[in-house]
Amino acid sequence: GCVLWRIICSPMDNLKSIIKKRFKKSVLSQQIAASLIVEYADQKIREFWGNKGAEQAKAVSLRSFILKINCSNSIIAQELGFKKNTLIRLINEKFPNAVKRVNIVQKGIVKYDE
């Protein structure tokens, strides 16, 4: 019984493993991960500044380890500047090595994290 079970299950286990590895490398997988990270960043913004702050600052994308956050005014952009290292640390605790930099965009002006 055991030998037969191994013969039947091994190909399925290998197939599952192959599918899982391929999915992790897929564009869809990367887009889903980026979406979850952006959503988590928004959650942290809400925790830092409440609903009012969350209305004024919104994480919009993650590309090449750079999290882009749009701000509606200079005050929230400055506050985000003060908290960006904390935000990066919290995100990377949950999603290891996901974010290396935060770009804060306020009224069409990009403020790059140096």
N, C-alpha and C positions, 0 to 999 in steps of 0.2 A: 504494500500500500504506500509506503513512504517514498520508494523509488519512483513509482508511477506519479505520485503527487508532485515530486520535484520536476519531473519531465513536463508535466502539464503546466505548472506554475512558473517555472523559470523563464520561458519565453515571454509570458505576460509581464513578469516583474522587469525583465530587460526592456520590454516595450515601454512600460511606464517610466522607467529611468531615462530612456532615450527621449521620450516626449517631454518629460520634465526639464531635461537639459536644453533641448531645442527651444522650449517656451521661454526659459530664462534669458536666452540670447535674442529672442524675437523682438521686433519693433513694438508689437502690441504689448508685450510684457514691460518694456521700457516705458511706454506711454502710460500704462496703468500705474507703475511705480511712481512716475513723475506726478501723476494726478493725485495719488495718495499723499505724497510729500507736500504738494501745494496746499491740499486740504488741511493737512496737519499744521502747516505754517499759519494758515488763516485761523485755525483753532488757537494757536499760541498768541497770535495778535489779539484775538478776542480776550484771552486770559490776561494779557498785559494791560489793555486799555478799555476793556468792556465793549459793549455793542456800538457805542459812539465811535470808538477807535476803529473797530472792524468795518464800519461804514466808510471810513476815510482812508483805510489802507487795505489793500487786497493783493495777496500773492497771486500772480497770474501765470507764471510758467517756470519750468526748470529745464535748462538746457546746458549741457557740458558742465555740470556741477555748479551752475550759476542760477540762483533763485532770483527771479524778478518780482518786485513788489511795486505796485502803482499806489501813489498817494495823492490825495485831493488837495493837500495844502502843505506849506513849508513846516508847520509846527509838527505834524505827525511824521513828516519825512525826517526831521531832526531827531525826534524821539526814537524812530526806528534806527537811525544812525547810532544812537547811544546803546541800543539793545541788540544790534545785529550779531555781535559775537555770542551773546546768550542764545539768541534764536538759532544760530548755526549749531551751537553745542547741543541744544535740546533736540533739534532735528536729527543730528548725527548720532545721538544716543538711541533714538528709535529706528533710524534708517542709516546704518553705518556708512560713513564716507559718502553721503549723498550730496552734501552741499559744501562747497569750498568758499563761495563768495555770494554776497547779496548785492544786487543792483537795485537801488531805490530810484524810481522814476516819479518825478513830481512836476505836473503841468508840462509834460513833454520834455523836461530836462532830465537827462540820466545822470545820477550821482553815483559814480563807480566806487566800489569799496576797494581801497588800495591796501 
